[in-house]
Amino acid sequence: MKRIGVLISGGGTNLQALIDAQKSGILKSGEIVCVCSNSASAYGLTRAANAGIPTKIIRKNADCGGDIDEFSRQICAYMKEMRVDVVVLAGFLAIFGGELLKEYSGRIINIHPSLIPSFCGEGMYGLKPHRAALDYGVKVTGATVHLVNEVVDGGKILMQKAVEVQDGDTPEVLQKRVMEQAEWIILPQAVEKFCAENA
Protein backbone atom coordinates (compact mmCIF):
# COMPACT_ATOMS: atom_id res chain seq x y z
CA MET A 1 0.00 0.00 0.00
CA LYS A 2 1.55 3.29 -1.14
CA ARG A 3 1.35 6.23 1.26
CA ILE A 4 -0.11 9.30 -0.50
CA GLY A 5 0.38 12.95 0.46
CA VAL A 6 -2.00 15.43 -1.15
CA LEU A 7 -1.18 19.13 -1.70
CA ILE A 8 -4.11 21.56 -1.99
CA SER A 9 -4.78 25.30 -2.19
CA GLY A 10 -8.56 25.70 -2.17
CA GLY A 11 -11.89 23.91 -2.13
CA GLY A 12 -10.43 20.45 -2.35
CA THR A 13 -12.92 18.90 -4.80
CA ASN A 14 -10.21 16.73 -6.35
CA LEU A 15 -9.12 15.73 -2.84
CA GLN A 16 -12.75 14.76 -2.16
CA ALA A 17 -12.75 12.66 -5.34
CA LEU A 18 -9.67 10.82 -4.02
CA ILE A 19 -11.24 10.34 -0.55
CA ASP A 20 -14.45 9.01 -2.16
CA ALA A 21 -12.43 6.71 -4.44
CA GLN A 22 -10.61 5.33 -1.41
CA LYS A 23 -13.94 4.64 0.35
CA SER A 24 -15.48 2.99 -2.71
CA GLY A 25 -12.44 0.81 -3.44
CA ILE A 26 -11.40 2.48 -6.71
CA LEU A 27 -8.25 3.65 -4.93
CA LYS A 28 -7.01 0.52 -3.17
CA SER A 29 -3.26 0.36 -3.86
CA GLY A 30 -2.64 3.64 -2.04
CA GLU A 31 -3.88 5.43 1.06
CA ILE A 32 -4.05 9.18 1.75
CA VAL A 33 -1.97 9.72 4.89
CA CYS A 34 -1.76 13.53 4.96
CA VAL A 35 -2.94 16.75 3.33
CA CYS A 36 -0.82 19.90 3.13
CA SER A 37 -2.23 23.30 2.13
CA ASN A 38 -0.51 26.57 1.25
CA SER A 39 -3.64 28.43 2.38
CA ALA A 40 -5.05 28.45 5.90
CA SER A 41 -8.56 29.12 4.57
CA ALA A 42 -8.64 26.21 2.10
CA TYR A 43 -11.92 24.29 2.48
CA GLY A 44 -9.99 21.16 1.49
CA LEU A 45 -8.54 21.18 5.05
CA THR A 46 -12.09 20.68 6.37
CA ARG A 47 -12.67 17.83 3.90
CA ALA A 48 -9.46 16.18 5.13
CA ALA A 49 -10.41 16.66 8.79
CA ASN A 50 -13.87 15.19 8.13
CA ALA A 51 -12.16 12.10 6.67
CA GLY A 52 -9.79 11.85 9.64
CA ILE A 53 -6.70 12.72 7.57
CA PRO A 54 -3.89 14.70 9.27
CA THR A 55 -3.31 18.19 7.83
CA LYS A 56 -0.62 20.85 7.86
CA ILE A 57 -0.51 24.44 6.59
CA ILE A 58 2.72 25.68 4.99
CA ARG A 59 2.49 29.16 3.45
CA LYS A 60 5.26 30.45 1.21
CA ASN A 61 5.14 34.05 2.44
CA ALA A 62 3.98 33.71 6.05
CA ASP A 63 6.01 30.61 6.94
CA CYS A 64 8.94 30.68 4.50
CA GLY A 65 9.63 34.39 4.01
CA GLY A 66 8.56 34.14 0.37
CA ASP A 67 11.49 31.81 -0.40
CA ILE A 68 10.52 29.05 -2.90
CA ASP A 69 13.41 26.81 -1.86
CA GLU A 70 12.49 27.04 1.83
CA PHE A 71 8.82 26.46 0.93
CA SER A 72 9.80 23.32 -1.04
CA ARG A 73 12.08 22.18 1.79
CA GLN A 74 9.33 22.49 4.43
CA ILE A 75 6.76 20.62 2.31
CA CYS A 76 9.35 17.92 1.55
CA ALA A 77 10.20 17.61 5.26
CA TYR A 78 6.50 17.11 6.11
CA MET A 79 6.05 14.51 3.34
CA LYS A 80 9.10 12.61 4.64
CA GLU A 81 7.90 12.91 8.23
CA MET A 82 4.59 11.31 7.15
CA ARG A 83 6.55 8.62 5.20
CA VAL A 84 4.82 9.61 1.94
CA ASP A 85 5.62 7.55 -1.19
CA VAL A 86 3.56 9.48 -3.76
CA VAL A 87 2.70 13.20 -3.79
CA VAL A 88 -0.55 14.24 -5.50
CA LEU A 89 -1.22 17.88 -6.43
CA ALA A 90 -4.99 18.31 -6.25
CA GLY A 91 -5.58 21.94 -7.19
CA PHE A 92 -2.26 23.06 -5.69
CA LEU A 93 -1.66 26.54 -7.11
CA ALA A 94 1.80 27.27 -5.73
CA ILE A 95 5.03 26.82 -7.64
CA PHE A 96 7.68 24.76 -5.88
CA GLY A 97 10.99 23.22 -6.86
CA GLY A 98 14.22 22.34 -5.15
CA GLU A 99 14.15 19.60 -2.57
CA LEU A 100 10.56 18.41 -3.06
CA LEU A 101 11.04 17.98 -6.80
CA LYS A 102 14.36 16.20 -6.30
CA GLU A 103 13.31 13.94 -3.41
CA TYR A 104 10.06 12.85 -5.08
CA SER A 105 11.25 12.87 -8.70
CA GLY A 106 8.97 10.66 -10.81
CA ARG A 107 6.51 10.38 -7.90
CA ILE A 108 4.61 13.69 -8.05
CA ILE A 109 1.25 13.55 -9.84
CA ASN A 110 -0.73 16.60 -10.99
CA ILE A 111 -4.15 17.15 -12.56
CA HIS A 112 -4.46 19.93 -15.15
CA PRO A 113 -7.80 21.17 -16.55
CA SER A 114 -7.05 20.88 -20.27
CA LEU A 115 -5.79 18.34 -22.78
CA ILE A 116 -2.04 18.96 -22.55
CA PRO A 117 -0.22 20.28 -24.62
CA SER A 118 -3.12 22.72 -25.17
CA PHE A 119 -3.79 25.56 -22.71
CA CYS A 120 -1.09 24.70 -20.21
CA GLY A 121 2.16 26.05 -18.81
CA GLU A 122 2.98 28.92 -16.50
CA GLY A 123 0.00 30.93 -15.28
CA MET A 124 -2.54 28.49 -16.73
CA TYR A 125 -4.64 27.57 -13.70
CA GLY A 126 -8.12 28.13 -12.30
CA LEU A 127 -10.47 29.53 -14.95
CA LYS A 128 -7.66 30.55 -17.34
CA PRO A 129 -7.37 27.26 -19.30
CA HIS A 130 -11.17 27.20 -19.75
CA ARG A 131 -11.26 30.84 -20.86
CA ALA A 132 -8.43 30.13 -23.31
CA ALA A 133 -10.24 27.07 -24.71
CA LEU A 134 -13.40 29.12 -25.28
CA ASP A 135 -11.46 32.04 -26.80
CA TYR A 136 -9.72 29.64 -29.18
CA GLY A 137 -13.03 28.06 -30.15
CA VAL A 138 -12.08 24.41 -29.54
CA LYS A 139 -14.95 21.91 -29.57
CA VAL A 140 -13.27 19.49 -27.19
CA THR A 141 -11.30 20.13 -24.01
CA GLY A 142 -10.77 17.96 -20.95
CA ALA A 143 -8.28 17.12 -18.22
CA THR A 144 -4.82 15.58 -18.02
CA VAL A 145 -3.10 13.70 -15.20
CA HIS A 146 0.68 13.93 -15.54
CA LEU A 147 3.92 13.56 -13.63
CA VAL A 148 5.55 16.77 -12.44
CA ASN A 149 9.03 17.79 -13.56
CA GLU A 150 10.97 21.07 -13.85
CA VAL A 151 8.77 22.26 -16.73
CA VAL A 152 5.30 23.53 -15.71
CA ASP A 153 2.78 20.96 -17.05
CA GLY A 154 5.66 19.32 -18.94
CA GLY A 155 5.91 15.88 -17.31
CA LYS A 156 4.91 12.48 -18.69
CA ILE A 157 1.16 12.15 -19.33
CA LEU A 158 -0.50 9.36 -17.31
CA MET A 159 -4.15 9.77 -18.34
CA GLN A 160 -6.43 12.10 -20.30
CA LYS A 161 -10.18 12.43 -20.73
CA ALA A 162 -11.97 14.59 -23.28
CA VAL A 163 -15.01 16.75 -22.51
CA GLU A 164 -17.24 18.44 -25.10
CA VAL A 165 -17.44 22.22 -25.23
CA GLN A 166 -21.06 23.32 -25.65
CA ASP A 167 -22.57 26.43 -27.23
CA GLY A 168 -23.07 29.16 -24.67
CA ASP A 169 -20.45 27.82 -22.25
CA THR A 170 -18.86 30.31 -19.87
CA PRO A 171 -15.47 29.55 -18.29
CA GLU A 172 -17.29 28.74 -15.02
CA VAL A 173 -19.76 26.34 -16.67
CA LEU A 174 -16.99 24.63 -18.62
CA GLN A 175 -14.80 24.36 -15.51
CA LYS A 176 -17.61 22.56 -13.65
CA ARG A 177 -18.21 20.14 -16.54
CA VAL A 178 -14.49 19.35 -16.87
CA MET A 179 -14.31 18.66 -13.13
CA GLU A 180 -17.39 16.42 -13.09
CA GLN A 181 -16.79 14.57 -16.36
CA ALA A 182 -12.99 14.33 -16.32
CA GLU A 183 -10.96 15.49 -13.30
CA TRP A 184 -12.87 13.68 -10.55
CA ILE A 185 -12.85 10.47 -12.61
CA ILE A 186 -9.33 10.22 -13.98
CA LEU A 187 -7.35 11.58 -11.00
CA PRO A 188 -8.33 8.65 -8.71
CA GLN A 189 -7.94 6.17 -11.61
CA ALA A 190 -4.48 7.46 -12.50
CA VAL A 191 -3.32 7.51 -8.86
CA GLU A 192 -4.54 3.94 -8.39
CA LYS A 193 -2.82 2.78 -11.56
CA PHE A 194 0.42 4.53 -10.57
CA CYS A 195 0.38 3.06 -7.04
CA ALA A 196 -0.42 -0.44 -8.34
CA GLU A 197 2.32 -0.35 -10.99
CA ASN A 198 4.92 1.00 -8.55
CA ALA A 199 4.05 -1.28 -5.64
C-alpha positions in Angstrom: 0.0 0.0 0.0 1.5 3.3 -1.1 1.3 6.2 1.3 -0.1 9.3 -0.5 0.4 12.9 0.5 -2.0 15.4 -1.1 -1.2 19.1 -1.7 -4.1 21.6 -2.0 -4.8 25.3 -2.2 -8.6 25.7 -2.2 -11.9 23.9 -2.1 -10.4 20.4 -2.4 -12.9 18.9 -4.8 -10.2 16.7 -6.4 -9.1 15.7 -2.8 -12.8 14.8 -2.2 -12.7 12.7 -5.3 -9.7 10.8 -4.0 -11.2 10.3 -0.6 -14.4 9.0 -2.2 -12.4 6.7 -4.4 -10.6 5.3 -1.4 -13.9 4.6 0.4 -15.5 3.0 -2.7 -12.4 0.8 -3.4 -11.4 2.5 -6.7 -8.3 3.7 -4.9 -7.0 0.5 -3.2 -3.3 0.4 -3.9 -2.6 3.6 -2.0 -3.9 5.4 1.1 -4.1 9.2 1.8 -2.0 9.7 4.9 -1.8 13.5 5.0 -2.9 16.8 3.3 -0.8 19.9 3.1 -2.2 23.3 2.1 -0.5 26.6 1.3 -3.6 28.4 2.4 -5.0 28.4 5.9 -8.6 29.1 4.6 -8.6 26.2 2.1 -11.9 24.3 2.5 -10.0 21.2 1.5 -8.5 21.2 5.0 -12.1 20.7 6.4 -12.7 17.8 3.9 -9.5 16.2 5.1 -10.4 16.7 8.8 -13.9 15.2 8.1 -12.2 12.1 6.7 -9.8 11.8 9.6 -6.7 12.7 7.6 -3.9 14.7 9.3 -3.3 18.2 7.8 -0.6 20.9 7.9 -0.5 24.4 6.6 2.7 25.7 5.0 2.5 29.2 3.5 5.3 30.5 1.2 5.1 34.1 2.4 4.0 33.7 6.1 6.0 30.6 6.9 8.9 30.7 4.5 9.6 34.4 4.0 8.6 34.1 0.4 11.5 31.8 -0.4 10.5 29.0 -2.9 13.4 26.8 -1.9 12.5 27.0 1.8 8.8 26.5 0.9 9.8 23.3 -1.0 12.1 22.2 1.8 9.3 22.5 4.4 6.8 20.6 2.3 9.3 17.9 1.5 10.2 17.6 5.3 6.5 17.1 6.1 6.1 14.5 3.3 9.1 12.6 4.6 7.9 12.9 8.2 4.6 11.3 7.1 6.5 8.6 5.2 4.8 9.6 1.9 5.6 7.5 -1.2 3.6 9.5 -3.8 2.7 13.2 -3.8 -0.5 14.2 -5.5 -1.2 17.9 -6.4 -5.0 18.3 -6.3 -5.6 21.9 -7.2 -2.3 23.1 -5.7 -1.7 26.5 -7.1 1.8 27.3 -5.7 5.0 26.8 -7.6 7.7 24.8 -5.9 11.0 23.2 -6.9 14.2 22.3 -5.2 14.1 19.6 -2.6 10.6 18.4 -3.1 11.0 18.0 -6.8 14.4 16.2 -6.3 13.3 13.9 -3.4 10.1 12.9 -5.1 11.3 12.9 -8.7 9.0 10.7 -10.8 6.5 10.4 -7.9 4.6 13.7 -8.0 1.3 13.6 -9.8 -0.7 16.6 -11.0 -4.1 17.2 -12.6 -4.5 19.9 -15.2 -7.8 21.2 -16.6 -7.0 20.9 -20.3 -5.8 18.3 -22.8 -2.0 19.0 -22.6 -0.2 20.3 -24.6 -3.1 22.7 -25.2 -3.8 25.6 -22.7 -1.1 24.7 -20.2 2.2 26.0 -18.8 3.0 28.9 -16.5 0.0 30.9 -15.3 -2.5 28.5 -16.7 -4.6 27.6 -13.7 -8.1 28.1 -12.3 -10.5 29.5 -14.9 -7.7 30.5 -17.3 -7.4 27.3 -19.3 -11.2 27.2 -19.8 -11.3 30.8 -20.9 -8.4 30.1 -23.3 -10.2 27.1 -24.7 -13.4 29.1 -25.3 -11.5 32.0 -26.8 -9.7 29.6 -29.2 -13.0 28.1 -30.1 -12.1 24.4 -29.5 -15.0 21.9 -29.6 -13.3 19.5 -27.2 -11.3 20.1 -24.0 -10.8 18.0 -20.9 -8.3 17.1 -18.2 -4.8 15.6 -18.0 -3.1 13.7 -15.2 0.7 13.9 -15.5 3.9 13.6 -13.6 5.6 16.8 -12.4 9.0 17.8 -13.6 11.0 21.1 -13.8 8.8 22.3 -16.7 5.3 23.5 -15.7 2.8 21.0 -17.0 5.7 19.3 -18.9 5.9 15.9 -17.3 4.9 12.5 -18.7 1.2 12.1 -19.3 -0.5 9.4 -17.3 -4.1 9.8 -18.3 -6.4 12.1 -20.3 -10.2 12.4 -20.7 -12.0 14.6 -23.3 -15.0 16.8 -22.5 -17.2 18.4 -25.1 -17.4 22.2 -25.2 -21.1 23.3 -25.7 -22.6 26.4 -27.2 -23.1 29.2 -24.7 -20.4 27.8 -22.3 -18.9 30.3 -19.9 -15.5 29.6 -18.3 -17.3 28.7 -15.0 -19.8 26.3 -16.7 -17.0 24.6 -18.6 -14.8 24.4 -15.5 -17.6 22.6 -13.6 -18.2 20.1 -16.5 -14.5 19.3 -16.9 -14.3 18.7 -13.1 -17.4 16.4 -13.1 -16.8 14.6 -16.4 -13.0 14.3 -16.3 -11.0 15.5 -13.3 -12.9 13.7 -10.5 -12.9 10.5 -12.6 -9.3 10.2 -14.0 -7.4 11.6 -11.0 -8.3 8.6 -8.7 -7.9 6.2 -11.6 -4.5 7.5 -12.5 -3.3 7.5 -8.9 -4.5 3.9 -8.4 -2.8 2.8 -11.6 0.4 4.5 -10.6 0.4 3.1 -7.0 -0.4 -0.4 -8.3 2.3 -0.3 -11.0 4.9 1.0 -8.6 4.0 -1.3 -5.6 
